[in-house]
Amino acid sequence: MLPFHQAVAEDFTAVNQLIIDQLHSNVDLVENIGHYLVEAGGKRLRPLLVLLSANALGYPGADRQQHLDLAAIIEFIHTATLLHDDVVDISSMRRGRLTANAKWGNAPSVLVGDFLYSRAFQMMVAIGDMEIMEILSNTTNTISEGEVQQLVNAKDPSVSEDNYLQVIYKKTGALFEAACETAAVLAGATDAQRQALKRYGDHLGLAFQLVDDALDYEGDAEALGKNVGDDLAEGKPTLPLIYAMREGTAEESALIATAIREGGLEQLDDIVAIVKRCGALEYTAQSARQQADLAIEQLQQLPDNRFRQAMIDLAEFAISRNH
């Protein structure tokens, strides 16, 4: 367990158990796929953000446990998006194991993703807060838009840096943002605290995604739990490629553009060399550092306690990790 998990270790354990409990279904395949995904582990950063944000603001009281439900809801939404993502991307590996679609097929993966979405909304209704419902319903809509926008961008080397940033906000930043903001609502935060936590989540999510996109060209497949070069194979114009096309020679830019249009990994070694030579990884890392710094700045609005410190540590981890 990482240090920032330890700040809310008891709550985190309770959320893991709640996730398992809420996977119950009369259809065995739903439970089989659900438990397979849960057992794959992962950092569970989004539910962690709910727990850290709520505790930083002094929630829960003696008999208030809705932050646990909210954390599980956020994880179910995230897991549903992963199931759908893997089908769209035709991915075969995630977290070092076969994806659900590789193991059971596309149709079960999509349908179990739908089950997780609907279970999340059942749990939202049980919380009974319309403001939280509004935030999360808007967020799921934003995530879906991001998925479509990424699909449109696939195999298009003309995608701009601004367009790329819009996509990673919608696909990643929005749910980080919602995890923090809904926890603030639950904890009765001031408007200033709520907005600060919302911005913290947004910047943190962007930092994580920027690092993920850099690791696709310099990471270790075993540590990442997926194949290096997956983004290129899918024709995704991420920031390292966008920068390399902008700063590289005409020949290098043409090579990358062709690889994006065609997908596949035939030119992976050459492209990794170009990305490294022209400083694209350093540029992406610098962009992630800026986002992490902006995230940390927001935390000045929160009480000075161990939970706030854990959120600072989490932002630092976002840009120093290798997986």
C-alpha atoms as one frame of an Amber mdcrd trajectory, in Angstrom:
protein
   0.000   0.000   0.000   1.423   3.374  -1.057   1.859   6.120   1.598  -1.108
   8.165   0.388  -3.295   5.054   0.688  -2.151   4.602   4.286  -3.696   7.923
   5.296  -7.138   6.368   4.708  -6.215   2.682   5.050  -9.299   1.658   7.030
 -11.686   3.446   4.670  -9.831   2.032   1.657 -10.241  -1.530   2.914 -13.929
  -0.884   3.542 -14.393   0.442  -0.006 -12.715  -2.630  -1.489 -15.148  -4.840
   0.423 -18.106  -2.667  -0.579 -17.101  -2.955  -4.242 -17.138  -6.752  -3.963
 -20.490  -6.694  -2.132 -22.063  -4.451  -4.768 -21.033  -6.752  -7.619 -23.743
  -9.228  -6.651 -25.918 -10.418  -9.521 -28.162 -13.357 -10.321 -26.206 -13.755
 -13.564 -22.961 -15.616 -12.945 -21.142 -14.049 -15.893 -21.666 -10.566 -14.435
 -20.088 -11.591 -11.146 -17.286 -13.541 -12.845 -16.193 -10.593 -14.975 -16.740
  -8.121 -12.129 -14.584 -10.092  -9.699 -11.924 -10.644 -12.361 -11.622  -6.886
 -12.775 -11.539  -6.222  -9.029  -8.892  -8.890  -8.457  -6.681  -7.247 -11.095
  -5.975  -4.582  -8.499  -4.756  -1.217  -9.700  -4.080   1.901  -7.675  -7.775
   2.799  -7.252  -6.849   6.463  -7.428 -10.326   7.795  -8.114 -11.986   6.275
  -5.032  -8.872   7.239  -3.087  -9.485  10.868  -4.063 -12.993  10.670  -2.625
 -11.657   9.349   0.677  -8.786  11.828   0.937 -10.930  14.836  -0.027 -13.724
  13.950   2.381 -11.366  13.255   5.272  -9.348  16.409   4.600 -12.556  18.376
   5.186 -13.416  16.555   8.407 -15.898  14.030   7.022 -17.102  11.515   8.159
 -18.764  11.977  11.522 -19.347   9.067  13.862 -22.145   7.414  11.864 -21.663
   8.889   8.390 -20.373   6.427   5.832 -21.633   7.781   2.519 -18.086   8.644
   1.418 -17.498   4.875   1.133 -20.525   4.514  -1.158 -19.358   7.489  -3.215
 -15.864   6.012  -3.582 -17.327   2.714  -4.825 -19.585   4.579  -7.266 -16.600
   6.405  -8.744 -14.698   3.125  -9.134 -17.653   1.440 -10.868 -17.919   4.315
 -13.350 -14.190   4.105 -14.028 -14.236   0.325 -14.450 -17.179   0.564 -16.849
 -15.217   2.998 -19.008 -12.220   0.621 -19.018 -14.391  -2.274 -20.204 -15.783
  -0.177 -23.043 -12.360   1.330 -23.839 -10.743  -2.069 -24.231 -13.426  -3.178
 -26.677 -13.103   0.012 -28.755  -9.282  -0.157 -28.712  -9.229  -3.942 -29.271
  -6.863  -4.146 -26.283  -5.667  -7.519 -25.042  -3.646  -6.590 -21.925  -4.405
  -4.426 -18.899  -2.642  -4.478 -15.523  -0.546  -7.408 -16.689  -3.508  -9.672
 -17.457  -5.839 -10.419 -20.331  -8.546  -7.796 -20.734 -12.132  -8.936 -20.173
 -12.856  -8.705 -23.900  -9.838 -10.896 -24.686 -10.985 -13.449 -22.108 -14.778
 -13.436 -22.565 -15.406 -11.527 -25.795 -16.650  -8.081 -26.740 -20.366  -8.515
 -26.094 -20.028  -9.638 -22.437 -17.516  -6.850 -21.784 -19.822  -4.140 -23.126
 -22.838  -5.501 -21.268 -21.034  -5.878 -17.947 -19.755  -2.330 -18.415 -23.410
  -1.279 -18.752 -24.202  -3.226 -15.562 -21.496  -1.356 -13.651 -22.806   2.004
 -14.887 -26.336   1.140 -13.808 -25.178  -0.206 -10.429 -23.304   3.071  -9.882
 -26.493   5.033 -10.508 -28.491   2.758  -8.190 -25.992   3.562  -5.448 -26.181
   7.288  -6.280 -29.942   7.217  -5.754 -29.361   5.602  -2.341 -27.119   8.532
  -1.347 -30.031  10.798  -2.228 -28.160  14.009  -3.055 -29.305  15.658  -6.277
 -26.179  17.807  -6.487 -23.970  14.706  -6.490 -26.285  13.074  -9.030 -25.963
  16.117 -11.280 -22.161  16.177 -11.092 -21.804  12.461 -11.829 -24.395  12.337
 -14.604 -22.678  15.288 -16.301 -19.319  13.593 -15.802 -20.370  10.307 -17.408
 -21.674  12.304 -20.361 -18.356  14.158 -20.629 -16.411  10.884 -20.522 -18.559
   9.485 -23.329 -17.914  12.601 -25.410 -14.202  12.159 -24.819 -14.381   8.572
 -26.021 -16.069   9.660 -29.237 -13.630  12.535 -29.727 -10.686  10.173 -29.271
 -12.221   7.806 -31.819 -12.538  10.676 -34.297  -8.915  11.674 -33.622  -7.560
   8.157 -34.152  -5.234   7.880 -37.157  -5.344  11.644 -37.683  -1.837  13.161
 -37.466  -3.223  16.710 -37.747  -4.675  16.649 -34.197  -3.488  19.752 -32.308
  -2.111  19.916 -28.775  -5.239  21.807 -27.665  -7.487  19.115 -29.130  -5.418
  16.428 -27.400  -5.713  18.249 -24.045  -9.490  18.466 -24.465  -9.648  14.706
 -24.968  -7.530  13.817 -21.943  -9.572  16.196 -19.781 -12.782  14.469 -20.853
 -11.421  10.930 -20.632  -9.356  11.268 -17.444  -9.481  14.680 -15.796 -13.276
  14.818 -15.585 -13.618  11.769 -13.316 -10.708  12.838 -11.082 -12.446  16.212
 -10.856 -15.818  14.639 -10.034 -14.316  12.394  -7.334 -12.957  15.449  -5.511
 -15.944  17.735  -6.062 -18.595  15.208  -5.002 -16.606  14.476  -1.834 -16.579
  18.220  -1.152 -20.365  18.365  -1.566 -20.792  15.410   0.770 -18.538  17.022
   3.384 -20.357  20.360   3.280 -17.340  22.270   1.965 -17.299  26.007   1.438
 -17.624  27.147  -2.164 -13.923  28.061  -2.208 -12.946  24.592  -0.948 -15.246
  22.890  -3.432 -13.825  24.808  -6.380 -10.271  24.206  -5.174 -10.842  20.455
  -4.906 -12.504  20.402  -8.312  -9.482  22.118  -9.868  -7.100  19.846  -7.948
  -8.784  16.792  -9.473  -8.721  18.284 -12.959  -5.000  19.134 -12.855  -4.089
  15.841 -11.176  -5.964  13.846 -13.813  -4.167  15.671 -16.616  -0.805  15.070
 -14.936  -1.514  11.342 -14.685  -2.588  11.054 -18.299   0.393  13.024 -19.590
   2.743  10.683 -17.736   0.836   7.649 -19.041   1.248   8.908 -22.586   4.985
   9.430 -22.090   5.403   5.974 -20.552   3.982   4.457 -23.723   7.314   5.374
 -25.347   9.766   4.794 -22.515   8.084   2.564 -19.941   8.649  -1.068 -19.057
   5.909  -3.404 -20.313   5.996  -5.557 -17.181   5.738  -2.551 -14.854   3.048
  -0.920 -16.998   0.974  -4.082 -17.258   0.389  -3.397 -20.958   2.408  -3.434
 -24.136   4.730  -0.509 -24.821   3.668   1.238 -28.026  -0.039   0.472 -27.625
  -1.003   4.081 -28.348   0.954   4.101 -31.599  -0.486   0.722 -32.598  -3.964
   2.234 -32.230  -3.016   5.375 -34.167  -3.485   7.682 -31.162  -1.846  11.097
 -31.635  -0.699  11.714 -28.048   1.471  14.615 -26.898   4.885  12.949 -27.446
   3.982  12.372 -31.100   2.341  15.773 -31.564   5.454  17.500 -30.214   7.822
  15.292 -32.232   5.967  16.096 -35.453   6.127  19.791 -34.614   9.811  19.879
 -33.666  11.315  17.090 -35.770  12.664  17.262 -39.321  10.310  17.053 -42.277
  11.311  13.421 -42.807  10.740  12.558 -39.135   7.367  14.296 -39.094   6.319
  12.425 -42.237   7.363   9.080 -40.734   5.336   9.693 -37.559   2.318  10.947
 -39.532   2.361   7.788 -41.662   2.626   5.585 -38.563  -0.355   7.337 -36.972
  -2.437   6.995 -40.148  -1.614   3.320 -40.587  -1.413   2.182 -36.968   0.766
  -0.803 -36.135   4.254  -1.034 -34.687   6.449  -1.561 -37.753   8.221   1.772
 -37.172   8.124   1.743 -33.356  11.887   1.691 -32.784  12.485   4.547 -35.217
   9.685   6.608 -33.717  10.861   6.038 -30.133  14.290   7.258 -31.216  12.784
  10.399 -32.795  10.604  11.100 -29.764  13.630  10.855 -27.479  15.975  12.831
 -29.736  13.734  15.848 -30.190  12.852  16.240 -26.501   9.207  15.165 -26.735
   9.372  13.107 -23.553  10.950  15.987 -21.624   8.272  18.348 -22.962   5.512
  15.939 -21.903   7.121  15.495 -18.472   7.382  19.274 -18.082   3.705  19.637
 -18.974   2.834  17.002 -16.362   4.975  18.826 -13.769   3.083  22.056 -14.464
  -0.246  20.289 -13.964   0.940  18.688 -10.709   2.124  22.071  -9.411  -1.247
  23.618 -10.262  -2.975  20.771  -8.434  -0.880  21.274  -5.307  -1.559  25.031
  -5.344  -5.285  24.373  -4.940  -4.775  22.566  -1.649  -4.013  25.808   0.189
  -7.798  26.130   0.602  -7.928  22.932   2.699  -7.145  22.480   6.404  -3.512
  21.574   7.089  -3.724  17.896   8.036  -2.316  14.499   7.063  -4.966  14.009
   4.390  -3.979  17.214   2.619  -0.351  16.099   2.807  -1.325  12.746   1.290
  -2.928  14.635  -1.609   0.319  16.553  -2.130   2.216  13.244  -2.055  -0.207
  11.829  -4.612   0.460  14.716  -6.991   4.206  14.152  -6.649   3.737  10.424
  -7.276   1.749  11.225 -10.420   4.827  12.618 -12.131   7.556  10.413 -10.633
   6.075   6.962 -11.265   7.184   4.392 -13.818   3.831   2.583 -14.097
